Amino acid sequence: MSTEVKAAGSGSRWKLSLDTWAVLAAFLAALLIRAGVFKHLPW
């Protein structure tokens, strides 16, 4: 019986978890608010 080892980075390079995308979106929103691009975001 043989086992195959798949490389962790064999998939798409930009395939990130949903949590990672949410954190990046929150940082981007905070940066835009801090820069004055948006005065208020209606959450």
N, C-alpha and C positions, 0 to 999 in steps of 0.2 A: 504494500500500500504506500503510495507516494503522496506527499502533500506539496501543494504549490504555495509559494509565498508571493503575495502581490505587493508591489511597492505602494507606499502610502501616497506618494505624489504622482501616481500614474494617471490620475484623472485630470480634470480641468484645473488650471492653475488658479482661477478665480472662484472656485467652488468653496464658499465659506458658509458657515452655519447661519441659521436665521438669527441667532443671538448676536453674532458678530456684526451682521448687517444692521441690526437694531441699534447697537452701541455706536457704530460708525455714523448712522443717521442722526442720533442724538448729539454726538460731538459736532457734526456739521451744523445742525440747527443752533446749538449753543454758540458756535463760532460766528455764524451769520447774525445772530441776535447781538452778540458782543460787539461786532463790527458796525452795527447800526443799520444793516441791510433790512432787517425786520424789526419793527418795534414790539410786536406781540404776535404770537402764534396761537390761534384758537384750538387748543387741544381738545 
